[in-house]
């Protein structure tokens, strides 16, 4: 068979021997890649299991007790930030700053994030001496091994109790002392479960008092603007259109934010 006939046979028969080999090699590679990808996908979709309990049939009371303690600690961590914030000056600061925004008739400026952030930094500034005393008197000796856990807790509670009693009204603390039916006790020996609620109640009262005083000048502006518009016969114009710029102008001219922050800090110094 000459060369021309061989080429014709190759064209009619399709792919020659070496061509079939290449095609088989490509199919094998694709099949292997597909199986490895499927295996990787199966591994990626495998469920992640996290267990905090005690599994198995041989449960001992000690193991169950440890699991309950872990669950209680995790539950406590969810409310720990709120508890810590209520035991500091954060409550009064954030309420007063919210009153300032409401008195200015501003709904979104400054935003909640800015108000809470400013309240947090002011809280750190005001509470720094108390925290430093707790660290010096309780944490450092406990880390050095000179105090037990109970002794460190008692020493840490003393500066905190002093701060809370200094800011709380005696009437509010006495209310919870009577509700707890405690015997006559010196103020520095009162338990925190009585001092903390009294402190929170006093903080709410003081914050609302300061908020009322902040509202007074802005309410006067609203009354004056409404009276002027009524006398001019412009009853269809909302007084807020005129009073809002005047409130902002007054607040900026008297350097309102500095006055508010200074008043808040000085209220904790007394």
C-alpha positions as MATLAB code, in Angstrom:
seq = 'XXXXXXXXXXXXXXXXXXXXXXXXXXXXXXXXXXXXXXXXXXXXXXXXXXXXXXXXXXXXXXXXXXXXXXXXXXXXXXXXXXXXXXXXXXXXXXXXXXXXXXXXXXXXXXXXXXXXXXXXXXXXXXXXXXXXXXXXXXXXXXXXXXXXXXXXXXXXXXXXXXXXXXXXXXXXXXXXXXXXXXXXXXXXXXXXXXXXXXXXXXXXXXXXXXXXXXXXXXXXXXXXXXXXXXXXXXXXXXXXXXXXXXXXXXXXXXXXXXXXXXXXXXXXXX';
ca = [
       0.000    0.000    0.000;
       1.443    3.287   -1.057;
       1.589    6.478    1.004;
      -1.577    7.961   -0.537;
      -3.663    4.909    0.382;
      -2.310    4.951    3.970;
      -3.367    8.568    4.409;
      -6.846    7.777    3.070;
      -7.239    4.870    5.477;
      -6.166    7.103    8.379;
      -8.749    9.698    7.393;
     -11.536    7.101    7.179;
     -10.590    5.233   10.359;
     -10.452    8.333   12.608;
      -7.689    8.702   15.229;
      -4.550    6.623   14.877;
      -2.914    4.595   17.677;
      -0.963    7.407   19.359;
      -4.102    9.621   19.244;
      -6.112    7.028   21.165;
      -3.408    6.876   23.801;
      -3.552   10.643   24.369;
      -7.342   10.566   24.604;
      -7.252    7.752   27.197;
      -4.669    9.658   29.260;
      -6.860   12.795   29.318;
      -9.917   10.777   30.439;
      -7.955    9.160   33.285;
      -6.644   12.531   34.499;
     -10.122   14.096   34.421;
     -11.608   11.133   36.284;
      -8.944   11.327   38.991;
      -9.415   15.086   39.395;
     -13.181   14.665   39.655;
     -12.915   12.004   42.366;
     -10.428   14.086   44.391;
     -12.655   17.161   44.099;
     -15.674   15.145   45.243;
     -13.706   13.791   48.204;
     -12.533   17.287   49.133;
     -16.100   18.577   48.913;
     -17.298   15.717   51.109;
     -14.645   16.514   53.711;
     -15.473   20.216   53.566;
     -19.157   19.527   54.185;
     -18.463   17.199   57.109;
     -20.332   18.438   60.222;
     -18.333   20.144   62.965;
     -19.221   18.748   66.349;
     -18.718   20.641   69.597;
     -19.771   19.073   72.855;
     -19.770   20.695   76.282;
     -21.566   17.867   78.028;
     -20.564   14.473   79.291;
     -21.064   11.615   76.846;
     -21.010    7.923   77.483;
     -22.691    5.651   79.919;
     -20.235    5.995   82.793;
     -21.101    9.454   84.025;
     -19.846   10.323   87.462;
     -21.364   13.056   89.666;
     -18.088   14.993   89.455;
     -18.238   15.091   85.645;
     -21.855   16.251   85.631;
     -21.064   18.929   88.230;
     -18.163   20.226   86.104;
     -20.420   20.425   83.047;
     -23.022   22.411   84.973;
     -20.336   24.809   86.179;
     -19.089   25.342   82.620;
     -22.651   26.066   81.455;
     -23.162   28.512   84.316;
     -19.922   30.366   83.485;
     -20.868   30.658   79.808;
     -24.301   31.982   80.795;
     -22.724   34.500   83.165;
     -20.396   35.765   80.449;
     -23.389   36.833   78.343;
     -24.612   39.242   81.038;
     -21.213   40.199   82.463;
     -20.853   43.405   80.345;
     -24.210   44.711   81.574;
     -23.337   43.892   85.174;
     -19.985   45.653   84.933;
     -21.502   48.737   83.293;
     -24.142   49.044   86.014;
     -21.412   48.981   88.671;
     -19.652   52.026   87.172;
     -20.559   55.598   86.255;
     -21.581   54.523   82.743;
     -25.320   54.625   83.531;
     -25.415   58.300   84.482;
     -23.186   59.392   81.605;
     -25.026   57.611   78.814;
     -28.451   58.786   80.060;
     -27.348   62.429   80.288;
     -25.792   62.329   76.810;
     -29.012   60.851   75.442;
     -30.973   63.684   77.096;
     -28.695   66.220   75.409;
     -29.453   64.768   71.988;
     -33.186   64.691   72.707;
     -33.216   68.257   74.033;
     -31.578   69.442   70.823;
     -34.354   67.670   68.851;
     -31.746   65.628   67.002;
     -32.754   62.046   66.343;
     -29.620   60.636   64.730;
     -26.773   63.049   65.478;
     -24.680   62.111   67.316;
     -25.391   58.450   66.647;
     -25.815   55.815   69.342;
     -22.328   54.452   68.631;
     -20.756   57.849   69.303;
     -22.735   58.391   72.512;
     -21.884   54.930   73.861;
     -18.217   55.309   72.854;
     -17.924   58.685   74.574;
     -19.646   57.281   77.658;
     -17.219   54.352   77.754;
     -14.125   56.557   77.550;
     -15.471   58.911   80.212;
     -16.208   55.876   82.371;
     -12.617   54.668   82.014;
     -11.349   58.151   82.901;
     -13.535   58.472   86.012;
     -13.123   54.890   87.251;
      -9.335   54.742   86.691;
      -8.383   55.567   90.336;
     -10.739   52.887   91.674;
      -9.482   50.267   89.225;
      -5.861   51.123   89.991;
      -6.527   50.655   93.705;
      -8.172   47.291   93.029;
      -5.193   46.200   90.971;
      -2.701   47.363   93.591;
      -4.504   45.977   96.639;
      -6.023   42.768   95.249;
      -4.889   41.624   91.807;
      -1.140   42.051   92.169;
      -0.943   40.280   95.586;
      -3.175   37.505   94.249;
      -0.959   37.018   91.198;
       2.091   37.003   93.461;
       0.504   34.218   95.508;
       0.322   36.126   98.786;
      -3.492   36.180   98.841;
      -6.125   33.516   98.379;
      -9.062   33.953   96.045;
     -11.475   34.851   98.842;
      -9.073   37.391  100.348;
      -8.418   38.973   96.947;
     -12.162   39.269   96.322;
     -12.699   40.965   99.676;
      -9.899   43.446   99.052;
     -11.197   44.155   95.533;
     -14.698   44.767   96.855;
     -13.549   47.410   99.338;
     -12.577   50.193   96.827;
     -15.613   49.392   94.693;
     -17.919   49.562   97.702;
     -16.384   52.895   98.705;
     -17.051   54.366   95.256;
     -20.611   53.064   95.103;
     -21.508   54.324   98.579;
     -19.983   57.718   97.817;
     -22.297   58.188   94.832;
     -25.405   56.466   96.195;
     -27.989   58.188   98.331;
     -28.350   56.863  101.854;
     -32.123   56.632  101.359;
     -31.756   54.254   98.397;
     -29.232   52.029  100.175;
     -31.397   51.886  103.278;
     -34.332   50.789  101.130;
     -32.524   47.657  100.001;
     -31.084   47.061  103.466;
     -34.614   46.983  104.855;
     -35.851   44.780  101.996;
     -32.983   42.344  102.632;
     -33.837   42.391  106.366;
     -30.227   42.895  107.407;
     -29.106   43.680  110.910;
     -27.733   47.178  111.592;
     -24.374   47.171  109.790;
     -21.653   49.731  109.208;
     -21.638   51.206  105.712;
     -18.175   49.845  104.870;
     -19.336   46.320  105.755;
     -22.531   46.241  103.700;
     -22.650   43.443  101.105;
     -22.458   44.394   97.449;
     -25.831   42.783   96.754;
     -27.339   45.640   98.764;
     -25.014   48.457   97.710;
     -25.205   47.881   93.939;
     -29.032   48.181   93.582;
     -29.004   51.302   95.742;
     -26.264   52.782   93.594;
     -28.166   52.036   90.356;
     -31.335   53.643   91.705;
     -29.410   56.740   92.765;
     -27.701   56.974   89.371;
     -31.034   56.908   87.560;
     -32.396   59.676   89.777;
     -29.327   61.870   89.372;
     -29.234   61.350   85.599;
     -32.874   62.400   85.222;
     -32.277   65.462   87.373;
     -29.399   66.548   85.152;
     -31.473   65.784   82.052;
     -34.290   68.037   83.279;
     -31.884   70.917   83.823;
     -30.565   70.429   80.292;
     -34.078   70.561   78.849;
     -35.060   73.898   80.440;
     -33.176   76.365   78.141;
     -34.153   74.479   74.991;
     -37.822   74.372   76.012;
     -37.710   78.145   76.481;
     -36.409   78.534   72.934;
     -39.286   76.397   71.624;
     -41.827   78.488   73.550;
     -40.416   81.810   72.328;
     -40.298   80.672   68.699;
     -43.844   79.264   68.837;
     -45.155   82.496   70.411;
     -43.473   84.708   67.800;
     -44.769   82.623   64.905;
     -48.278   82.677   66.386;
     -48.208   86.467   66.777;
     -47.046   86.870   63.177;
     -49.886   84.708   61.920;
     -47.504   82.038   60.611;
     -49.416   79.183   62.191;
     -48.741   76.802   59.308;
     -44.962   76.942   59.736;
     -43.612   74.275   62.152;
     -41.801   75.939   65.079;
     -39.085   73.274   64.792;
     -37.948   74.837   61.515;
     -36.838   77.979   63.368;
     -36.061   76.627   66.833;
     -33.670   73.847   65.740;
     -31.047   76.201   64.211;
     -31.360   78.482   67.237;
     -30.785   75.553   69.613;
     -27.711   74.459   67.704;
     -26.384   78.033   67.629;
     -26.860   78.425   71.396;
     -25.275   75.041   72.111;
     -22.219   75.843   69.971;
     -21.776   79.364   71.366;
     -21.737   78.202   74.983;
     -19.469   75.224   74.108;
     -22.161   72.833   75.218;
     -20.286   69.528   74.931;
     -17.457   70.756   77.117;
     -19.919   72.018   79.723;
     -21.817   68.740   79.758;
     -18.668   66.614   80.047;
     -17.212   68.862   82.759;
     -20.459   68.723   84.725;
     -20.574   64.930   84.476;
     -16.999   64.510   85.695;
     -17.453   66.992   88.524;
     -20.661   65.278   89.618;
     -18.607   62.200   90.528;
     -15.958   64.215   92.354;
     -18.319   65.372   95.094;
];
